[in-house]
Amino acid sequence: MFSSVMPWLPLAAYPVYVLMMALVLKICGVERGDIAKWALRQADRQRLTDLIRAARGLAAPEAGGPRPAPGPPEP
């Protein structure tokens, strides 16, 4: 059962982190609007990171990390 969940863990890790931090901020007394702004900034940051990785041709972290650099051209 655990092995069937493993591929989904990296996809769920960041959203779970954001939700947990929002809960901590709520417990600390931060206003709901400020928590929403913070969560939206985190989502934008994640999308920007994904866009940069795609533009550079790097694999997503959950796909095993960056691809190795190509070697020198053969003569």
C-alpha positions as a Markdown table, in Angstrom:
| # | Residue | x | y | z |
|---|---|---|---|---|
| 1 | Met | 0.0 | 0.0 | 0.0 |
| 2 | Phe | 2.7 | 2.5 | 0.9 |
| 3 | Ser | 4.5 | 1.9 | -2.4 |
| 4 | Ser | 1.4 | 3.0 | -4.3 |
| 5 | Val | 1.4 | 6.2 | -2.4 |
| 6 | Met | 5.1 | 7.0 | -2.8 |
| 7 | Pro | 4.9 | 8.6 | -6.3 |
| 8 | Trp | 2.3 | 11.1 | -5.0 |
| 9 | Leu | 4.2 | 12.2 | -1.9 |
| 10 | Pro | 6.4 | 14.8 | -3.7 |
| 11 | Leu | 3.4 | 16.3 | -5.4 |
| 12 | Ala | 1.6 | 16.7 | -2.1 |
| 13 | Ala | 4.5 | 17.8 | 0.1 |
| 14 | Tyr | 4.5 | 21.5 | -0.8 |
| 15 | Pro | 0.7 | 22.1 | -0.6 |
| 16 | Val | 0.7 | 20.3 | 2.8 |
| 17 | Tyr | 3.6 | 22.5 | 3.9 |
| 18 | Val | 1.7 | 25.6 | 2.9 |
| 19 | Leu | -1.5 | 24.4 | 4.7 |
| 20 | Met | 0.4 | 23.6 | 7.9 |
| 21 | Met | 2.2 | 27.0 | 7.8 |
| 22 | Ala | -1.2 | 28.7 | 7.3 |
| 23 | Leu | -2.5 | 26.9 | 10.4 |
| 24 | Val | 0.5 | 28.0 | 12.4 |
| 25 | Leu | 0.0 | 31.6 | 11.3 |
| 26 | Lys | -3.7 | 31.4 | 12.2 |
| 27 | Ile | -2.7 | 30.1 | 15.7 |
| 28 | Cys | -0.2 | 32.9 | 16.1 |
| 29 | Gly | -3.0 | 35.4 | 15.5 |
| 30 | Val | -2.2 | 36.6 | 11.9 |
| 31 | Glu | -5.3 | 38.0 | 10.1 |
| 32 | Arg | -7.0 | 35.8 | 7.5 |
| 33 | Gly | -6.3 | 38.2 | 4.7 |
| 34 | Asp | -2.6 | 38.2 | 5.4 |
| 35 | Ile | -2.5 | 34.4 | 5.5 |
| 36 | Ala | -4.3 | 34.3 | 2.1 |
| 37 | Lys | -1.7 | 36.8 | 0.6 |
| 38 | Trp | 1.2 | 34.7 | 2.0 |
| 39 | Ala | -0.3 | 31.5 | 0.6 |
| 40 | Leu | -0.8 | 33.1 | -2.8 |
| 41 | Arg | 2.8 | 34.3 | -2.8 |
| 42 | Gln | 3.9 | 30.7 | -2.0 |
| 43 | Ala | 1.8 | 29.3 | -4.9 |
| 44 | Asp | 3.3 | 31.9 | -7.3 |
| 45 | Arg | 6.8 | 31.1 | -6.1 |
| 46 | Gln | 6.2 | 27.4 | -6.8 |
| 47 | Arg | 4.8 | 28.1 | -10.3 |
| 48 | Leu | 7.7 | 30.4 | -11.1 |
| 49 | Thr | 10.2 | 27.7 | -10.0 |
| 50 | Asp | 8.4 | 25.1 | -12.2 |
| 51 | Leu | 8.4 | 27.5 | -15.2 |
| 52 | Ile | 12.2 | 28.2 | -14.8 |
| 53 | Arg | 12.9 | 24.5 | -14.5 |
| 54 | Ala | 10.9 | 23.8 | -17.7 |
| 55 | Ala | 12.6 | 26.7 | -19.5 |
| 56 | Arg | 16.0 | 25.3 | -18.6 |
| 57 | Gly | 15.1 | 21.8 | -19.6 |
| 58 | Leu | 15.6 | 20.4 | -16.1 |
| 59 | Ala | 13.5 | 17.6 | -14.8 |
| 60 | Ala | 11.1 | 18.3 | -11.9 |
| 61 | Pro | 12.5 | 17.4 | -8.5 |
| 62 | Glu | 10.0 | 14.5 | -8.1 |
| 63 | Ala | 11.3 | 13.1 | -11.4 |
| 64 | Gly | 14.7 | 12.4 | -10.1 |
| 65 | Gly | 16.5 | 15.8 | -10.2 |
| 66 | Pro | 18.3 | 17.6 | -13.0 |
| 67 | Arg | 19.5 | 15.9 | -16.1 |
| 68 | Pro | 23.2 | 15.5 | -16.5 |
| 69 | Ala | 25.0 | 18.0 | -18.8 |
| 70 | Pro | 25.6 | 16.7 | -22.3 |
| 71 | Gly | 29.2 | 15.7 | -23.0 |
| 72 | Pro | 31.5 | 17.2 | -25.6 |
| 73 | Pro | 30.5 | 16.6 | -29.2 |
| 74 | Glu | 32.0 | 13.6 | -30.9 |
| 75 | Pro | 34.5 | 14.4 | -33.8 |
